[in-house]
Amino acid sequence: MPNEPSLIHLICLGFALAVLGLNKFRISDRLNIDRYTQGFLENHKGLTEDYWPLYAVAGGICVFIGWVWSLLLGSYANEMMKVSVHILTTYLAVVSVLCFWCRQFFWGGEFAVGALLQFLYCR
């Protein structure tokens, strides 16, 4: 199995990065980056470092969904492709409506045509 050592190395590297990352966020705003951006950026309270647990949870949920999706794609490929096409069709239709709402008529029409073509493809 040639891929086994590289997978073990990848897991170890991920674990090491997680430990180092958790240690990094003990002190909020430890780099004090605002001192370099006073002239051209308007910084607001609420640093990314304050919200990293939420980002970690969201990333973990996305990884779980991705693994489930990949596992189901192997056994239920036709159904999963239909779901994928329906997700893309819905996304294109929503973006089309938002473009029309913002008076971007050209792009609204383009996304609507894309949604229509995707809808016809899945039938």
Phi and psi in degrees as GROMACS dihedral restraints (atoms count N, CA, C in turn):
[ dihedral_restraints ]
;  ai    aj    ak    al  type     phi  dphi    fc
    3     4     5     6     1   -73.7    20    10
    4     5     6     7     1   -21.7    20    10
    6     7     8     9     1   -85.6    20    10
    7     8     9    10     1   -12.4    20    10
    9    10    11    12     1   -63.3    20    10
   10    11    12    13     1   -47.7    20    10
   12    13    14    15     1   -63.7    20    10
   13    14    15    16     1   -37.7    20    10
   15    16    17    18     1   -68.1    20    10
   16    17    18    19     1   -32.9    20    10
   18    19    20    21     1   -68.5    20    10
   19    20    21    22     1   -40.6    20    10
   21    22    23    24     1   -64.8    20    10
   22    23    24    25     1   -41.5    20    10
   24    25    26    27     1   -63.4    20    10
   25    26    27    28     1   -39.8    20    10
   27    28    29    30     1   -64.1    20    10
   28    29    30    31     1   -41.7    20    10
   30    31    32    33     1   -65.2    20    10
   31    32    33    34     1   -43.3    20    10
   33    34    35    36     1   -64.1    20    10
   34    35    36    37     1   -41.9    20    10
   36    37    38    39     1   -63.5    20    10
   37    38    39    40     1   -42.6    20    10
   39    40    41    42     1   -62.4    20    10
   40    41    42    43     1   -40.9    20    10
   42    43    44    45     1   -63.7    20    10
   43    44    45    46     1   -43.7    20    10
   45    46    47    48     1   -63.6    20    10
   46    47    48    49     1   -42.7    20    10
   48    49    50    51     1   -64.8    20    10
   49    50    51    52     1   -36.7    20    10
   51    52    53    54     1   -64.0    20    10
   52    53    54    55     1   -44.2    20    10
   54    55    56    57     1   -63.8    20    10
   55    56    57    58     1   -45.7    20    10
   57    58    59    60     1   -64.4    20    10
   58    59    60    61     1   -37.9    20    10
   60    61    62    63     1   -67.0    20    10
   61    62    63    64     1   -38.6    20    10
   63    64    65    66     1   -66.1    20    10
   64    65    66    67     1   -37.2    20    10
   66    67    68    69     1   -69.1    20    10
   67    68    69    70     1   -29.7    20    10
   69    70    71    72     1   -68.3    20    10
   70    71    72    73     1   -29.5    20    10
   72    73    74    75     1   -94.6    20    10
   73    74    75    76     1    17.3    20    10
   75    76    77    78     1   -70.5    20    10
   76    77    78    79     1   -33.9    20    10
   78    79    80    81     1  -110.4    20    10
   79    80    81    82     1   123.3    20    10
   81    82    83    84     1   -76.1    20    10
   82    83    84    85     1   138.6    20    10
   84    85    86    87     1    54.0    20    10
   85    86    87    88     1    49.0    20    10
   87    88    89    90     1   -71.2    20    10
   88    89    90    91     1   -21.7    20    10
   90    91    92    93     1   -91.1    20    10
   91    92    93    94     1   -16.2    20    10
   93    94    95    96     1    50.4    20    10
   94    95    96    97     1    55.6    20    10
   96    97    98    99     1   -69.1    20    10
   97    98    99   100     1   -20.4    20    10
   99   100   101   102     1   -59.1    20    10
  100   101   102   103     1   -26.0    20    10
  102   103   104   105     1   -65.9    20    10
  103   104   105   106     1   -22.3    20    10
  105   106   107   108     1   -93.5    20    10
  106   107   108   109     1   -15.0    20    10
  108   109   110   111     1  -114.6    20    10
  109   110   111   112     1    15.1    20    10
  111   112   113   114     1   -61.8    20    10
  112   113   114   115     1   -36.1    20    10
  114   115   116   117     1   -77.5    20    10
  115   116   117   118     1   -29.0    20    10
  117   118   119   120     1  -127.4    20    10
  118   119   120   121     1    -4.9    20    10
  120   121   122   123     1  -125.5    20    10
  121   122   123   124     1   143.0    20    10
  123   124   125   126     1   -98.8    20    10
  124   125   126   127     1   101.9    20    10
  126   127   128   129     1   -88.3    20    10
  127   128   129   130     1   143.6    20    10
  129   130   131   132     1  -117.4    20    10
  130   131   132   133     1   161.9    20    10
  132   133   134   135     1   -66.2    20    10
  133   134   135   136     1   154.5    20    10
  135   136   137   138     1    98.9    20    10
  136   137   138   139     1    79.5    20    10
  138   139   140   141     1   -78.3    20    10
  139   140   141   142     1   158.8    20    10
  141   142   143   144     1   -58.2    20    10
  142   143   144   145     1   -33.9    20    10
  144   145   146   147     1   -63.8    20    10
  145   146   147   148     1   -23.8    20    10
  147   148   149   150     1   -75.3    20    10
  148   149   150   151     1   -23.8    20    10
  150   151   152   153     1  -108.6    20    10
  151   152   153   154     1     9.3    20    10
  153   154   155   156     1   -61.1    20    10
  154   155   156   157     1   -31.0    20    10
  156   157   158   159     1   -63.5    20    10
  157   158   159   160     1   -36.4    20    10
  159   160   161   162     1   -67.0    20    10
  160   161   162   163     1   -40.1    20    10
  162   163   164   165     1   -64.5    20    10
  163   164   165   166     1   -37.8    20    10
  165   166   167   168     1   -65.7    20    10
  166   167   168   169     1   -42.6    20    10
  168   169   170   171     1   -64.5    20    10
  169   170   171   172     1   -44.2    20    10
  171   172   173   174     1   -62.3    20    10
  172   173   174   175     1   -41.1    20    10
  174   175   176   177     1   -64.1    20    10
  175   176   177   178     1   -40.9    20    10
  177   178   179   180     1   -64.1    20    10
  178   179   180   181     1   -40.5    20    10
  180   181   182   183     1   -63.9    20    10
  181   182   183   184     1   -42.4    20    10
  183   184   185   186     1   -65.2    20    10
  184   185   186   187     1   -39.2    20    10
  186   187   188   189     1   -63.5    20    10
  187   188   189   190     1   -43.1    20    10
  189   190   191   192     1   -61.1    20    10
  190   191   192   193     1   -46.0    20    10
  192   193   194   195     1   -62.5    20    10
  193   194   195   196     1   -40.2    20    10
  195   196   197   198     1   -63.1    20    10
  196   197   198   199     1   -42.3    20    10
  198   199   200   201     1   -65.3    20    10
  199   200   201   202     1   -43.4    20    10
  201   202   203   204     1   -61.9    20    10
  202   203   204   205     1   -42.4    20    10
  204   205   206   207     1   -60.5    20    10
  205   206   207   208     1   -45.0    20    10
  207   208   209   210     1   -65.3    20    10
  208   209   210   211     1   -40.0    20    10
  210   211   212   213     1   -66.4    20    10
  211   212   213   214     1   -41.4    20    10
  213   214   215   216     1   -70.7    20    10
  214   215   216   217     1   -28.6    20    10
  216   217   218   219     1   -64.3    20    10
  217   218   219   220     1   -30.0    20    10
  219   220   221   222     1   -71.1    20    10
  220   221   222   223     1   -36.3    20    10
  222   223   224   225     1  -101.1    20    10
  223   224   225   226     1   -28.5    20    10
  225   226   227   228     1  -124.4    20    10
  226   227   228   229     1    55.5    20    10
  228   229   230   231     1   -61.7    20    10
  229   230   231   232     1   -44.2    20    10
  231   232   233   234     1   -63.7    20    10
  232   233   234   235     1   -44.6    20    10
  234   235   236   237     1   -66.1    20    10
  235   236   237   238     1   -39.4    20    10
  237   238   239   240     1   -67.5    20    10
  238   239   240   241     1   -36.5    20    10
  240   241   242   243     1   -66.4    20    10
  241   242   243   244     1   -37.4    20    10
  243   244   245   246     1   -63.6    20    10
  244   245   246   247     1   -42.2    20    10
  246   247   248   249     1   -63.2    20    10
  247   248   249   250     1   -42.3    20    10
  249   250   251   252     1   -60.3    20    10
  250   251   252   253     1   -44.5    20    10
  252   253   254   255     1   -65.9    20    10
  253   254   255   256     1   -39.2    20    10
  255   256   257   258     1   -67.6    20    10
  256   257   258   259     1   -37.0    20    10
  258   259   260   261     1   -63.3    20    10
  259   260   261   262     1   -45.3    20    10
  261   262   263   264     1   -65.1    20    10
  262   263   264   265     1   -40.2    20    10
  264   265   266   267     1   -62.4    20    10
  265   266   267   268     1   -44.8    20    10
  267   268   269   270     1   -63.8    20    10
  268   269   270   271     1   -42.1    20    10
  270   271   272   273     1   -60.4    20    10
  271   272   273   274     1   -47.4    20    10
  273   274   275   276     1   -63.0    20    10
  274   275   276   277     1   -38.6    20    10
  276   277   278   279     1   -66.7    20    10
  277   278   279   280     1   -41.4    20    10
  279   280   281   282     1   -66.2    20    10
  280   281   282   283     1   -43.3    20    10
  282   283   284   285     1   -63.1    20    10
  283   284   285   286     1   -37.4    20    10
  285   286   287   288     1   -60.5    20    10
  286   287   288   289     1   -46.8    20    10
  288   289   290   291     1   -62.1    20    10
  289   290   291   292     1   -41.9    20    10
  291   292   293   294     1   -64.9    20    10
  292   293   294   295     1   -36.4    20    10
  294   295   296   297     1   -65.9    20    10
  295   296   297   298     1   -42.6    20    10
  297   298   299   300     1   -63.9    20    10
  298   299   300   301     1   -37.2    20    10
  300   301   302   303     1   -64.1    20    10
  301   302   303   304     1   -34.7    20    10
  303   304   305   306     1   -90.1    20    10
  304   305   306   307     1    12.2    20    10
  306   307   308   309     1    63.0    20    10
  307   308   309   310     1    31.4    20    10
  309   310   311   312     1   -99.9    20    10
  310   311   312   313     1    75.4    20    10
  312   313   314   315     1   -66.9    20    10
  313   314   315   316     1   -37.0    20    10
  315   316   317   318     1   -61.8    20    10
  316   317   318   319     1   -51.2    20    10
  318   319   320   321     1   -69.2    20    10
  319   320   321   322     1   -33.3    20    10
  321   322   323   324     1   -61.5    20    10
  322   323   324   325     1   -41.4    20    10
  324   325   326   327     1   -66.9    20    10
  325   326   327   328     1   -39.9    20    10
  327   328   329   330     1   -63.2    20    10
  328   329   330   331     1   -45.7    20    10
  330   331   332   333     1   -67.9    20    10
  331   332   333   334     1   -33.5    20    10
  333   334   335   336     1   -66.0    20    10
  334   335   336   337     1   -41.6    20    10
  336   337   338   339     1   -64.1    20    10
  337   338   339   340     1   -41.0    20    10
  339   340   341   342     1   -61.6    20    10
  340   341   342   343     1   -41.2    20    10
  342   343   344   345     1   -65.8    20    10
  343   344   345   346     1   -39.3    20    10
  345   346   347   348     1   -64.4    20    10
  346   347   348   349     1   -44.8    20    10
  348   349   350   351     1   -63.9    20    10
  349   350   351   352     1   -40.0    20    10
  351   352   353   354     1   -65.3    20    10
  352   353   354   355     1   -38.8    20    10
  354   355   356   357     1   -64.0    20    10
  355   356   357   358     1   -42.2    20    10
  357   358   359   360     1   -68.1    20    10
  358   359   360   361     1   -31.2    20    10
  360   361   362   363     1   -66.5    20    10
  361   362   363   364     1   -37.1    20    10
  363   364   365   366     1   -80.2    20    10
  364   365   366   367     1    -7.3    20    10
